[in-house]
Amino acid sequence: MIRYVARRFLFMIPLFFGITIICFSVMHLAPGSPTDLQTEMNPRVTAEMKERLRAMYDLDKPLHVQYGKWLGRLLVLDLGVSFSPDGRPVSAKILERLPITVFLNMLSMVLIFLIAIPIGVLSAVRQGSTFDRVMSVVVFVGFAIPTFWLALLLMILFGLHLDWLPISGIRSLNYEYLPPAAAFWDFLQHLILPVSIAAFGGLAGLSRYMRSNMLEVIRQDYITTARAKGLPERIVIYKHALRNAMLPVITLLGLSVPGLIGGSVIFETIFSIPGMGQLFYMSVMARDYPVVMGILVIGAVLTLIGNLLADVSYALADPRIRIS
């Protein structure tokens, strides 16, 4: 197992550099330039001033030279300085917004797995029942509804018409002056809509995926043998069948690790949540290359680590899997 992990880790290194090369190249192929966006609304800016600004950002150099300089800083864990007027380090801007994004996505991920797995198991065990049909309709509706459209509808319903929940930010303006219990309730109210929206699409997909896996497993010969031995149905389903049906779900869990920072662009933008998703969207619109690359690098690292964790979890969950 140790040799396998070490081999996979060594393979991740060239793969990581390949990802950064592709991301860096594609990002610079996008129309627009940071200098154009910063100077086009100022009639006093001359062509010479634009060139000086391009030189300050190293945008006047060939693309491979720019990548080499960026990679050299990355090797010493320096993500560079933002092109935005504040000129802050990229790492500082990311660390400032990272906790809320990870917190929101972890809440939604836990909610997805806590609800989707039981729904999938019950739908498979009670195949063809009223519960299974109702859940099938709910799942297909979840697949069909666009997340941003559902978010806007819920904001109008619960935020404007009913006035039950806040529709932007993560805290009220008077949060600092509230007593502890009221402050906690205020924070919780701000989380309900974004976490629910983030979990809705994943809930639909994972429950259907779990149902499909469970149906395939309970038709296997060893499940028939376990029932023939007189084992209680609860033991057959939740001990023998569920463990094997969870193996493909483990892969999804590993691949969902990058979503802890990259899966919140839509709802953070809609709900004005100051997280990584909003920062990424604003940086792309402003052509802030260092910030965009910093977020993409973190996403690439998490993707590679998620794949590795999924493979290792496979071997730990299923004793039939042997890694030579």
C-alpha positions in Angstrom: 0.0 0.0 0.0 2.8 2.4 0.9 4.6 1.7 -2.4 1.3 2.3 -4.3 0.7 5.6 -2.6 4.2 6.7 -3.2 4.0 5.8 -6.9 0.7 7.6 -7.3 2.1 10.6 -5.6 5.1 10.7 -8.0 2.7 10.4 -10.9 0.7 13.4 -9.6 3.7 15.8 -10.0 4.0 15.9 -13.8 0.2 15.8 -14.0 0.0 18.9 -11.8 2.5 20.8 -14.0 0.5 19.8 -17.1 -2.7 21.2 -15.5 -1.0 24.5 -14.7 0.3 24.8 -18.2 -3.1 24.3 -19.7 -4.8 26.7 -17.3 -2.2 29.4 -17.7 -2.4 29.2 -21.5 -6.2 29.1 -21.7 -6.5 32.0 -19.3 -4.3 34.2 -21.4 -6.3 33.3 -24.6 -9.4 34.9 -23.1 -10.3 38.2 -24.7 -9.4 41.3 -22.7 -6.4 42.4 -20.7 -6.0 43.6 -17.1 -4.4 46.8 -18.4 -7.3 47.5 -20.8 -9.9 46.9 -18.0 -8.1 49.3 -15.7 -7.4 52.1 -18.2 -10.3 52.1 -20.7 -12.5 54.3 -18.5 -9.7 56.9 -17.9 -9.3 59.3 -20.9 -6.1 60.6 -19.5 -4.2 57.3 -19.8 -1.8 57.4 -22.8 -0.4 54.5 -24.8 2.9 54.9 -23.0 1.3 54.6 -19.6 -0.5 51.4 -20.8 2.8 49.9 -21.9 4.4 50.8 -18.6 1.6 49.1 -16.8 2.0 46.0 -19.0 5.7 46.0 -18.2 5.0 46.2 -14.4 2.7 43.1 -14.7 5.2 41.3 -17.0 2.5 41.1 -19.6 4.9 42.4 -22.3 7.0 39.3 -22.1 6.4 36.0 -24.0 3.9 33.6 -22.5 6.5 31.0 -21.7 8.6 33.6 -19.8 5.5 34.7 -17.8 4.8 31.1 -17.0 8.4 30.4 -15.9 8.3 33.4 -13.5 5.0 32.4 -12.1 6.2 28.8 -11.7 9.3 29.9 -10.0 7.3 31.8 -7.4 4.9 28.9 -7.0 7.8 26.5 -6.1 8.5 28.7 -3.1 4.8 28.8 -2.3 4.4 32.4 -3.5 1.2 32.9 -5.5 2.2 36.5 -6.4 0.4 39.8 -6.0 -3.0 40.6 -7.3 -3.5 43.0 -10.3 -6.4 44.7 -8.5 -5.8 48.3 -7.2 -5.3 47.1 -3.6 -2.2 45.2 -4.7 -2.6 42.6 -2.0 -0.8 39.2 -2.0 -2.9 36.5 -3.6 -2.4 34.1 -0.7 -3.8 36.8 1.7 -6.9 37.3 -0.4 -7.5 33.5 -0.7 -7.0 32.8 3.0 -9.4 35.6 3.9 -12.2 34.0 1.9 -11.4 30.3 2.2 -12.9 29.5 5.6 -16.5 30.5 4.7 -16.4 28.6 1.4 -15.1 25.4 3.0 -17.6 25.7 5.8 -20.6 26.2 3.5 -19.5 23.4 1.1 -18.8 21.0 4.0 -22.3 21.7 5.4 -23.9 21.0 2.0 -21.8 17.9 1.4 -22.7 16.4 4.8 -26.3 17.3 4.1 -26.2 15.5 0.7 -24.7 12.3 2.1 -26.9 12.2 5.2 -30.1 12.5 3.1 -29.1 11.0 -0.3 -27.7 7.6 0.9 -30.8 6.6 3.0 -33.1 7.7 0.2 -31.2 5.7 -2.4 -31.1 2.6 -0.2 -34.9 2.8 0.7 -35.7 3.4 -3.0 -33.8 0.3 -4.0 -35.2 -1.9 -1.2 -38.7 -0.8 -1.9 -38.4 -0.7 -5.7 -41.7 0.1 -7.4 -43.3 1.4 -4.2 -45.0 4.8 -3.8 -41.9 6.0 -2.0 -39.7 5.0 -4.9 -42.0 6.7 -7.4 -42.2 9.9 -5.4 -38.4 10.0 -5.0 -37.9 9.4 -8.7 -40.1 12.4 -9.5 -38.2 14.6 -7.0 -34.9 13.4 -8.4 -35.8 14.2 -12.0 -37.1 17.6 -10.9 -33.8 18.2 -9.2 -31.9 17.4 -12.3 -34.1 19.6 -14.5 -34.2 22.8 -12.4 -31.2 25.1 -12.9 -29.6 26.0 -9.6 -29.4 29.8 -10.2 -33.1 29.9 -11.2 -34.2 27.9 -8.1 -32.0 30.2 -6.0 -33.8 33.3 -7.4 -37.2 31.7 -6.8 -36.4 30.9 -3.2 -35.0 34.4 -2.6 -38.3 35.9 -3.9 -40.5 33.6 -1.9 -38.7 33.4 1.5 -36.8 36.7 1.4 -39.3 39.1 -0.2 -42.8 37.7 0.0 -42.6 35.9 3.3 -39.7 37.8 4.8 -38.5 34.7 6.7 -34.9 34.5 5.6 -32.2 37.0 4.6 -31.1 36.8 0.9 -27.6 38.2 0.9 -24.4 37.9 3.0 -23.7 35.7 6.0 -24.5 38.2 8.7 -26.8 41.1 9.3 -25.4 44.7 9.6 -26.2 44.7 13.4 -24.6 41.3 14.0 -21.9 42.7 16.4 -24.5 44.2 18.7 -26.7 41.1 19.0 -26.6 38.8 22.1 -24.9 35.4 21.5 -28.1 33.4 21.0 -29.5 36.0 18.6 -26.2 36.2 16.7 -26.1 32.5 16.3 -29.7 32.4 15.0 -28.9 35.3 12.6 -25.9 33.4 11.2 -27.9 30.2 10.9 -30.7 32.1 9.0 -28.2 33.4 6.5 -26.9 29.8 5.9 -30.2 28.1 5.2 -30.8 29.3 1.6 -27.2 29.0 0.2 -26.6 25.6 1.8 -30.0 24.2 0.6 -29.3 25.4 -2.9 -25.8 24.0 -2.9 -27.1 20.6 -1.7 -30.1 20.3 -3.9 -28.5 19.3 -7.2 -26.0 16.9 -5.5 -28.8 15.4 -3.4 -30.7 14.4 -6.5 -27.8 12.9 -8.3 -26.3 11.0 -5.4 -29.6 9.4 -4.3 -30.2 8.1 -7.9 -26.7 6.9 -8.1 -27.0 5.1 -4.7 -30.3 3.5 -5.8 -28.7 2.1 -8.9 -25.7 0.7 -7.0 -27.9 -0.8 -4.4 -30.2 -2.5 -6.9 -27.2 -4.1 -8.6 -25.8 -5.4 -5.3 -29.0 -6.9 -3.8 -29.3 -9.0 -7.0 -26.0 -10.7 -6.4 -25.7 -14.4 -5.4 -24.1 -13.7 -2.1 -27.1 -11.6 -1.0 -29.3 -14.5 -1.9 -27.1 -16.8 0.0 -27.2 -14.5 3.1 -31.0 -14.5 3.0 -31.1 -18.3 2.5 -29.0 -18.7 5.7 -31.8 -17.0 7.6 -30.1 -13.7 8.4 -32.4 -10.8 9.3 -33.2 -8.5 6.3 -31.7 -5.6 8.2 -28.4 -7.4 8.5 -28.5 -8.4 4.8 -29.2 -4.9 3.6 -27.2 -2.7 5.9 -24.2 -4.9 6.6 -23.6 -7.0 3.5 -25.2 -5.1 0.6 -24.7 -1.5 1.7 -20.9 -1.9 2.2 -20.4 -3.0 -1.4 -22.9 -0.5 -2.8 -20.9 2.3 -1.1 -17.7 1.6 -3.1 -18.7 3.7 -6.2 -19.9 6.4 -3.8 -16.5 6.6 -2.2 -15.2 7.6 -5.6 -17.7 10.4 -5.7 -16.7 11.5 -2.2 -13.1 11.7 -3.3 -13.9 13.7 -6.4 -16.1 16.0 -4.4 -13.0 17.3 -2.4 -12.3 20.0 -5.0 -15.8 21.2 -4.6 -15.0 22.4 -1.2 -13.6 25.6 -2.8 -14.6 25.4 -6.4 -18.2 24.4 -6.3 -19.7 27.6 -4.9 -19.3 30.2 -7.7 -23.0 30.4 -8.5 -24.6 30.6 -5.1 -21.9 32.7 -3.6 -22.3 35.2 -6.4 -26.1 35.2 -6.2 -26.2 35.4 -2.4 -23.3 37.9 -2.2 -21.3 35.6 0.1 -17.7 36.8 0.4 -16.1 33.4 -0.3 -13.8 31.8 -2.8 -16.5 31.4 -5.5 -17.3 35.1 -5.5 -13.6 36.0 -5.5 -13.0 33.7 -8.5 -15.9 35.2 -10.5 -14.7 38.8 -9.8 -11.1 37.9 -10.6 -12.1 36.3 -13.9 -14.2 39.4 -14.9 -11.2 41.7 -13.9 -8.7 39.4 -15.7 -6.8 39.2 -12.4 -4.4 36.4 -13.6 -2.5 35.8 -10.3 -5.7 35.3 -8.3 -7.3 33.1 -10.9 -4.2 30.9 -11.2 -4.0 30.8 -7.4 -7.5 29.4 -7.1 -7.0 27.0 -10.0 -3.8 25.7 -8.4 -5.6 25.0 -5.2 -8.4 23.3 -7.1 -6.0 21.1 -9.1 -4.2 20.0 -5.9 -7.4 19.1 -4.2 -8.6 17.2 -7.3 -5.4 15.1 -7.4 -5.6 14.5 -3.7 -9.2 13.5 -4.0 -8.4 10.9 -6.6 -5.7 9.5 -4.5 -8.0 9.3 -1.4 -10.7 7.6 -3.5 -8.3 4.9 -4.6 -6.9 4.3 -1.1 -10.4 4.3 0.3 -11.4 1.6 -2.2 -8.7 -0.7 -1.0 -9.6 -0.1 2.6 -13.3 -0.6 2.2 -13.1 -3.8 0.0 -10.8 -6.5 1.2 -11.1 -8.2 -2.3 -9.0 -5.3 -3.8 -5.3 -6.1 -3.7 -2.7 -3.7 -4.8 0.4 -5.4 -6.1 
